[in-house]
Amino acid sequence: MKMLSLRKPLLFLSAALVGTGSVRADFALRDGDTLAFLGDSITAARGYTKIVEHYTLMRYPGRHVRFVNAGEGGDTATKCLARLDRDVFSQGATVVTVAFGINDIAWGTKADDEHKKAYLDGIRTIIERCREHKVRPVICSPAITDVPPDEAEKGYLQAMTDEGLALAKSLGAETIDIQRGMREIQRRVLQSNAGKEKSEDQMRLHVKDGVHLDELGHLAMAYSMLKGLGAPPEVSSAAVDAKKATGSGEGCKITEVKALPDGVAFTRLDEGLPLNLGPLSGLNYGWVPIPDGINGYLLKIEGLAEGDYEIKAEGRDLGKESAASLAKGVNISGKTADGWQPGGPWDAQSVVVKDLVDARDKLWGADVQQGRLLANDPNGSELTAGFRKLESDLETQQRRAAKPYPYHFEVRKISAAK
């Protein structure tokens, strides 16, 4: 099966997509933070939340950040107030993302001033309660529905949540406009679908109800949230001169540069690594610009003779590039010679971390269900203690798996005989 290349630049990284209207100096999650995702069933589905966790582990492996899912189906900005202590503050949260709005107006059936006021009152109270507990609130607009983007842009939900974002800013809280960020992606999906007559060939962001997100929808929401949290476009950038046998880097160190008769070799040690969501995940990057938006893992090599070159990192085959393209610089974050296999060791590490994130998520689910559904279980306290120990062990394993180590690169010219 021939793998599609979906690495064209996607030039719609506007301030609206970032969501805050400004560029952060640093990623919002700090060493020692615990982030609670507060929301409704879209949050409780644990889709976008796992991607945010996965990204943070890979990109900032030196920061110890914990993640807590505080989503509950059917919830609103006012209903959630009764469970803030249990699901957010008692969990040790230092940061909370807040994503409500759809249920607050009953999927649009109660889009009126009474329900808008309740929503705004809830947002205000959440911020006040967070301030009391020294928790940093990040107020988000909710995920988009499948309403056409031009219509939704002028719709009640966007207008209501715009008021919520303005209120949050006036109270000193940070904000992310998830809806407008996702809507840019939605427009690209609809543009692609316009040329496809069969519905089964069309891409979607939602399941049949038009509200809950499918896999691509959760990726779009995660991307919009990450940009709002300050995820930078580049992970790191390496520059090598094959003739002079020198190298330098931003976000990485280049050492042991050696000119070869047919190319160059060097060692690269990064501060953080790019995100890989598994085989075929690149097929979604035509709509959600992961490579150019948050995953720039750049390599530039000058001084190579004309021709095509094979790139290997720690013996893993990344495929080939021409001397001309390498001289300009290429993004090798997901580059691979085999679309069914991870590319460089950073790619393979990310696959391992993804499995560990999934494992921690399953453990968290078992812990929550045990505590809420089996309160009379005589083994409950032992189970809870076991869950805590396993979670701590998994978090340690996540950080170990995400930790960068020195990668040895060899870039060699492909002979005519090949």
C-alpha atoms as one frame of an Amber mdcrd trajectory, in Angstrom:
protein
   0.000   0.000   0.000   1.477   3.354  -0.985   1.519   5.825   1.913   0.262
   9.332   1.251   2.484  12.314   1.964   0.618  14.953   3.959   3.417  17.313
   4.875   2.505  20.423   2.918   2.670  23.647   4.942  -0.680  24.591   6.450
  -0.814  28.338   6.694  -3.689  29.128   9.011  -2.003  29.509  12.371  -3.721
  32.776  13.160  -4.262  34.431  16.519  -7.806  33.053  16.404  -6.393  29.528
  16.245  -4.098  30.201  19.182  -7.245  31.290  20.938  -5.785  33.713  23.455
  -5.219  36.498  20.954  -1.555  36.696  21.971   1.551  34.541  21.945   2.703
  33.135  25.270   6.343  33.416  26.270   6.282  29.821  27.488   4.050  26.783
  27.650   1.429  27.311  30.352   2.061  24.066  32.246   4.940  24.401  34.692
   7.053  21.902  36.573   5.012  20.567  39.495   1.606  21.467  38.029  -1.469
  19.263  38.179  -3.889  20.026  35.346  -7.553  19.153  35.808  -9.689  19.023
  32.652 -13.127  20.226  33.772 -15.952  19.677  31.314 -18.871  17.604  30.112
 -19.110  14.299  28.201 -16.645  15.460  25.535 -14.028  15.825  28.273 -15.171
  12.649  30.015 -14.551  10.739  26.759 -10.820  11.217  27.487  -9.834  11.849
  23.877  -8.352  15.341  23.595  -7.173  15.154  27.202  -4.869  12.197  26.511
  -3.303  13.995  23.545  -2.542  17.055  25.695  -0.951  14.759  28.289   1.033
  12.875  25.636   2.299  16.079  24.036   3.407  17.551  27.370   5.341  14.412
  28.295   7.198  14.388  24.977   7.815  18.095  24.547   8.665  18.943  28.179
  10.076  15.734  29.697  11.820  17.683  32.473   8.541  19.073  33.800   6.642
  16.868  36.197   3.009  17.559  35.306   0.086  15.435  36.481  -3.232  15.184
  34.634  -6.698  14.667  36.095  -9.857  14.140  34.046 -12.738  16.014  35.674
 -15.264  15.536  32.888 -18.823  14.400  33.547 -21.540  13.666  31.010 -24.353
  16.197  30.805 -22.557  18.728  32.967 -22.789  22.516  32.817 -20.922  25.500
  34.222 -23.380  25.592  37.136 -23.915  21.875  37.796 -20.166  21.330  38.075
 -19.950  23.636  41.099 -21.232  20.873  43.369 -18.305  18.624  42.468 -15.380
  21.075  42.264 -14.045  20.029  45.662 -14.191  16.312  44.849 -12.993  16.372
  41.243 -10.655  19.374  41.099  -9.447  20.852  44.384  -9.057  17.604  46.339
  -7.023  16.224  43.416  -4.313  18.807  44.028  -5.041  20.767  40.843  -2.955
  23.870  40.260  -4.419  24.541  36.792  -7.909  23.798  35.469  -9.189  24.056
  31.910 -12.929  24.752  31.826 -14.928  23.747  28.725 -18.720  24.155  29.019
 -21.512  25.695  26.971 -23.276  23.065  24.892 -25.309  21.493  27.694 -25.800
  24.898  29.316 -28.234  25.748  26.523 -29.460  22.138  26.106 -27.851  21.640
  22.688 -29.461  24.862  21.507 -33.030  24.098  22.620 -32.712  26.554  25.539
 -30.658  29.284  23.906 -32.109  32.168  25.877 -31.083  34.886  28.321 -32.010
  32.827  31.381 -29.653  29.993  30.489 -26.942  32.360  29.307 -27.041  34.120
  32.675 -26.717  30.772  34.466 -23.710  29.935  32.276 -22.011  33.268  32.964
 -22.742  33.016  36.685 -21.184  29.559  36.664 -18.043  30.806  34.922 -17.725
  33.645  37.421 -18.137  31.290  40.382 -15.629  28.771  38.998 -13.033  31.535
  38.700 -13.773  32.814  42.214 -13.545  29.315  43.703 -10.290  28.692  41.846
  -8.854  31.925  43.202  -9.758  30.827  46.743  -7.822  27.584  46.216  -4.901
  29.239  44.380  -5.734  27.333  41.177  -5.091  28.967  37.787  -8.298  28.758
  35.689  -8.157  28.638  31.892 -11.661  29.320  30.580 -12.310  27.757  27.168
 -15.142  27.937  24.724 -16.515  24.418  24.106 -15.875  22.193  21.117 -17.692
  23.069  17.896 -20.822  21.226  16.817 -21.426  20.181  13.204 -23.285  23.420
  12.436 -21.728  24.949   9.288 -18.853  27.221  10.355 -20.132  30.493   8.899
 -23.486  29.940  10.595 -21.935  28.842  13.889 -19.603  31.842  13.922 -22.701
  34.058  14.220 -24.696  31.622  16.362 -25.911  31.811  19.944 -23.334  29.378
  21.352 -20.370  31.359  20.049 -21.904  34.675  21.169 -22.615  33.299  24.647
 -19.187  31.827  25.113 -17.609  35.011  23.759 -19.276  36.760  26.695 -17.883
  34.055  28.959 -14.358  34.576  27.622 -14.664  38.352  28.021 -15.911  37.906
  31.577 -13.042  35.560  32.387 -10.472  38.015  31.029 -12.018  40.836  33.065
 -11.560  38.685  36.177  -7.912  37.970  35.357  -8.346  34.408  34.092  -6.658
  33.037  30.993  -8.802  32.003  28.029  -8.727  29.793  24.950 -11.305  30.062
  22.188 -11.488  26.377  21.300 -14.438  26.933  18.961 -12.693  29.314  16.593
  -9.572  27.187  16.636 -11.528  24.077  15.685 -13.603  25.991  13.155 -10.512
  26.705  11.038  -9.930  22.955  10.899 -13.632  22.328  10.181 -13.445  24.602
   7.144 -10.565  22.585   5.739 -12.504  19.355   6.289 -15.573  20.723   4.507
 -13.455  22.022   1.647 -11.980  18.552   1.223 -15.418  16.905   1.428 -16.831
  19.142  -1.306 -15.194  17.004  -3.981 -16.370  13.678  -2.536 -19.811  12.481
  -3.572 -19.989   9.389  -1.329 -20.610  10.144   2.338 -18.334   7.286   3.401
 -15.434   9.035   1.684 -15.961  12.266   3.577 -14.090  13.225   6.719 -15.958
  14.192   9.876 -15.218  15.732  13.239 -18.328  14.367  14.979 -20.325  11.202
  15.498 -23.872  11.047  14.162 -25.408  13.292  16.833 -23.355  16.216  15.514
 -22.155  17.176  19.003 -19.849  14.505  20.346 -16.431  14.297  18.729 -14.908
  11.437  16.783 -11.163  10.718  16.727 -10.367  13.546  14.303 -12.550  15.907
  16.318 -10.660  15.140  19.519  -7.367  15.705  17.701  -8.656  19.071  16.480
  -9.737  20.041  19.998  -6.419  18.928  21.484  -4.507  20.941  18.897  -6.576
  24.060  19.559  -6.086  23.694  23.308  -2.339  23.092  22.969  -1.921  26.197
  20.837  -3.911  28.141  23.412  -1.649  26.809  26.174   1.327  28.142  24.246
   2.666  25.125  22.361   5.388  26.540  20.057   5.701  25.530  16.391   9.214
  24.106  16.801  10.513  21.386  19.089  14.160  21.854  18.136  16.342  22.743
  15.183  19.721  21.279  14.172  22.145  22.742  11.629  25.169  20.805  10.315
  27.913  21.788   7.876  29.149  18.603   6.219  32.261  20.224   4.747  33.418
  22.011   7.890  32.299  19.177  10.193  30.551  21.651  12.509  27.067  21.830
  13.953  24.782  23.876  16.160  21.256  23.653  17.475  18.335  25.396  19.111
  16.631  23.203  21.682  19.286  20.546  21.027  23.054  19.996  21.110  25.002
  18.784  18.075  28.283  17.001  18.788  30.693  14.490  17.211  30.227  15.901
  13.713  32.318  13.849  11.276  32.678  14.279   7.528  32.238  10.970   5.693
  33.409  10.146   2.159  29.763   9.924   1.129  28.072  12.223   3.646  28.194
  13.224   7.279  27.631  11.772  10.762  26.777  13.554  14.009  25.090  13.149
  17.384  21.982  15.076  18.437  20.681  15.448  21.998  17.329  17.234  22.360
  15.691  18.994  25.285  12.264  17.709  24.192  10.823  15.493  21.474   8.006
  15.619  18.904   4.629  13.940  19.222   3.781  10.753  17.326   0.242   9.382
  17.640   0.918   6.067  15.938   0.828   4.517  12.452  -1.325   6.358   9.917
  -1.832   9.320  12.268  -0.203  11.481   9.594  -3.302  10.976   7.441  -5.069
  13.471   9.729  -2.423  16.151   9.326  -3.978  17.472   6.154  -6.628  18.992
   8.439  -4.911  19.326  11.806  -1.458  20.837  11.190   0.507  18.926  13.803
   3.862  18.897  11.894   4.045  22.628  11.194   2.014  23.839  14.156   3.604
  22.064  17.163   5.966  19.389  15.844   8.824  21.140  14.058  11.803  18.815
  14.506  14.126  20.409  12.008  17.324  19.290  10.329  19.454  21.403   8.005
  22.623  20.064   6.388  24.792  22.198   4.143  27.875  21.263   2.169  26.668
  17.972   0.692  27.400  17.080  -2.916  24.401  17.001  -5.246  22.276  13.873
  -5.133  19.930  11.940  -2.877  20.865  10.897   0.645  19.706   8.161   2.983
  19.098   9.350   6.556  19.458   7.044   9.540  19.156   7.812  13.262  20.331
   5.159  15.712  20.184   2.788  12.756  16.500   3.539  12.074  15.796   4.364
   8.435  14.100   7.737   7.909  14.047   7.545   4.115  15.789   9.854   1.712
  16.153  13.557   0.951  18.038  15.459  -1.718  21.068  17.568  -0.889  19.083
  20.608  -2.009  16.184  19.935   0.381  18.546  19.212   3.265  20.354  22.488
   2.604  17.018  24.309   2.927  16.046  22.328   6.004  13.453  19.581   6.510
  11.047  18.623   9.276  11.906  15.035  10.221   9.449  14.767  13.135   7.484
  11.982  11.445   9.792  11.102   8.586  10.006   7.359   7.965  10.990   4.965
   5.204   7.998   2.753   6.091   4.639   4.345   6.850   3.646   1.341   8.957
   6.608   1.805  11.298   7.834   4.687  13.485  10.611   6.754  11.941  13.431
   7.899  14.201  13.934   6.767  17.799  11.968   9.827  18.963   9.011   8.479
  17.008   9.369   5.061  18.612   9.664   6.630  22.068   6.434   8.537  21.477
   4.630   5.320  20.512   5.735   3.797  23.833   4.627   6.897  25.744   1.230
   6.792  24.008   0.675   3.249  25.249   1.635   4.342  28.767  -0.769   7.295
  28.571  -3.523   4.897  27.482  -2.614   2.544  30.344  -2.758   5.343  32.922
  -6.095   6.437  31.477  -7.530   2.927  31.872  -6.206   2.757  35.430  -7.757
   6.139  36.222 -11.098   4.908  34.859 -11.001   1.820  37.065 -10.083   3.911
  40.108 -12.951   6.362  39.570 -15.553   3.670  38.896 -14.452   1.650  41.910
 -14.719   4.656  44.197 -18.073   5.898  42.915 -19.928   2.672  42.172 -18.632
   0.312  44.873 -18.522   2.440  48.006 -19.412  -0.581  50.188 -16.692  -2.864
  48.839 -14.660  -4.041  51.893 -11.580  -4.151  49.680 -12.045  -0.516  48.621
  -9.262   1.033  50.686  -6.730  -1.554  49.528  -7.808  -1.070  45.930  -7.488
   2.710  46.224  -3.993   2.411  47.673  -3.066   0.031  44.864  -4.426   2.386
  42.233  -2.344   5.240  43.646   0.820   3.138  43.631   0.242   1.917  40.071
  -0.489   5.440  38.850   2.706   6.765  40.407   4.690   3.947  38.813   3.109
   4.598  35.413   3.882   8.307  35.624   7.517   7.453  36.362   7.593   5.100
  33.387   6.052   7.767  31.152   8.827  10.227  31.975  11.531   7.611  31.530
  10.172   6.625  28.139   9.909  10.261  27.000  13.408  11.271  28.128  15.645
  12.238  25.178  18.965  10.495  24.740  21.800  11.121  22.241  20.860   9.978
  18.730  23.638   9.103  16.299  22.797  10.219  12.751  24.364   9.043   9.508
  23.484  10.799   6.262  24.990   9.003   3.268  24.685   9.510  -0.454  22.699
   6.902  -2.315  24.863   5.388  -5.011  23.654   4.992  -8.582  23.825   1.206
  -8.126  21.025   1.428  -5.548
